[in-house]
Amino acid sequence: MRCHRILILFVVSVASFAFHAGSVELALANETNPTLVKAMSLVPSQQGIDYDRPEVAACDISEIKEPKTDRVVGYLVTSRDGMTLRKFVNTNGDGHIDRWSYYKDGLEVFRDIDTTGNGSADQCRWFNTAGSRWGIEMSPEGVVGRWKSISPEEVSAEAVAALAAKDWRRMERLLLTAQEAQSLGLEKEKQTELLKRLSSLKATFEASVRGEKALPSEAKWVQFSGGMPGVVPGEADALAKDLTVYENVAAVVQAGGNHGELFLGTLVRVGDAWRMIDVPRPMSDGQTSVATGFFFVPSSAARPKVGTSGVTEAMQAMLAQLEQIDNALQGVSNAGQAAVLHANRADLLEKIADAADSPQSRSMWYHQLADMANAAVQTGYYPDGAKRLGQIYDKLSKNAADKDLAAYIRFRQIMAEYGLSLMAPKANYPEIQKALVESLTKYVEEYPNATETPEAMLQLAITLEFTGEEEEAMKWHARIVRDAPQSPVAEKARGARTRLDSVGKQVTISGRSTSGKEVGLSDYRGKAVLVQYWATWCEPAKADIPVLKELVKKYGDQFRVIGVSLDNQVTDLAAYLKENPLPWPQIHEQGGLDSRPANQLGILTVPTMILIDKDGKVVSRNVSVAELDKELRTLLR
């Protein structure tokens, strides 16, 4: 179950600036600058939008006027240095705002649009660095009806999100419809084949999300994987017109610190949108369509007669063996047996990778091998996995063409060796941490441009912070921001730098609460505030809550708490709050420890508690519940 906001609209006139939620007007009296406060309280209809959210006190608002009539047609919110933050405009002259724009670093990244004039956005668009999606037929609750425009990369990201959330409606919007299939101009036999495939997708989806290999809820899209799109010419036997398609598309997914591959298969371009014709599946499903596709299949006359059937049969046999091993692993509880099965699985994956008939397929299978071995080492079921990764790295690093693949393997080898060393009966933790820092530093030197290098730098920064070397940690965070500003971990690094340097300074902590309202530190000026980053799965964090309740009672109106839940699913938080109501607001956005609220200050672990004074300045960026009463007595005396 998702928490949607009710879109608040502006009703604009020269004499007044009123806000409405549905038909209920919100009073503006007794506010210092009600126009600005209300403008900054609005949020996008869609979750996960990365836009600037400064404190209200750091913003200005001005009217947008029509040049000829001097009539107010909207409002512009800017930072004190003139950078655009929000723009709300009436475009059709009816006196009501119908376009709500949100900005990041001065660029518009998201827009809600009311095309019907009923005060509720029915379209939404992503711009500039945020992407190219255009959602239409949107419900009042913010659910997109269908995609008018969406890129292949965005399709793959949406598909991962739909599988992680087990949301069929979200997946359905990405799939080719029967009507669209019939419009492609396919020859009758091909069209019948396609329609049959499409008709079974809901059942396939439901089986996929219930199965043992279902994506976990915390799974995140990392990157798109695909070659080049191609055009099937209209003069081809099976087509009445040109058709642009993407074959053998995959997505790299991260969950629990491990990476995996989802095979999306074929994407078809329909207008400005790309559609899938299959439900994505894990690359280890034992299926072989990683080098062929629905459209790019040679005719029998053009297909080679010699040499292909043997390879295909060999691959089929290996994939069947892989499935047998996977099934055996599901029921094994003995660590020794598991280690043997994992070793056999690694052997098989390496053979499959080396037999693959395209660089892309080979890379995917090696990625799978590396992720499997690393995960099995971390869980204690494949102690020899780190050594095996080292052997594969030695093999691949000898070939310059395999440099990127070798970098992928080496990073997971380092993390596997680290996990293995922590399990040693007499683990020397300072020495283990020192060895990890040395290995990761060397890795960054050897592979400065690898896809995994930003993650390696983040692991360096995390390790150094936990060992008390905060200045060194900040240097690595700064390097991530400088060298890899677009990487998935860059936002975490930016936030961590801010947090580590926050004592004595004002910080921005804001987000959407479970009731759909924006919550921020600026709402609590004049009071001491504790921001508690926590999750319902973290027992130590939950153990702090009774103490916080007592301190709220003790200090009354002088002390407030803001909770920031880093649960992966809002339903987990809602279930907890139903049984254990809390007297303070809870910020929650999807993503857990990788969510926007967590990245805002680079939160690495829960519980983390930050104490803010009456002026909005950080007193302690990691206060413990045992220290809190003493700190409050000092602050509030």
Buried (B, 14 or more C-beta within 10 A) or exposed (E): EBBBBEBBBBBBEEEEBBBBEEEEEEEBEEEEBBBBBBBBBBBBBBBBBBBBBBBBEBBBBEBBEEEEEEBBBBBBBBBEEEBBBBBBBBBEEEBBBBBBBBBBEEBBBBBBBBBEEEBBBBBBBBBBEBBBBBBBEBEBEBBBBBBBBBBBBBBBBBBBBBBBBBBBEBBBBBBBBEEBBEEBBBEEEBBEBBBEBBEEBBEBBEEBBEEEEBBEBBBBBBBBBBEEBBEBEEEBEBBEEEBBBBBBBBBBBBBEEBBBBBBBBBBBBBEEBBBBBBBBBBBBBBEBBBBBBBBBEEEEEEEEEEEEEEEEEEBEEBBEBBBBBBEBBEEBEEEEBBBBBBBBBBBBBBBBBEBBBEEBBBBBBBBBBBBBBBBBBBBEBBBBBBBBBBBBBEBBBEEEEBBBBBBBBBBBBBBBBBBBBEEEEEEEEEEBBEBBBEBBBEBBEBBEEBBBBBBBBBBBBBBBBEBEBBEBBBBBBBBBBEBBEEBBBBBBBBBBBBBBBBBEEBBBBBBBBBEEBBBBBBBBEEBBBBBBBBBBBBEEBBEBBEEBBEBBEEBEEBBBBBBBBBBBBBEBBBEBBEEEEBEBBBBBBBBBBBBBBBBBBBBBEBBBBBBBBBEBBBBBBEBEBEEBBEBBEEBBE
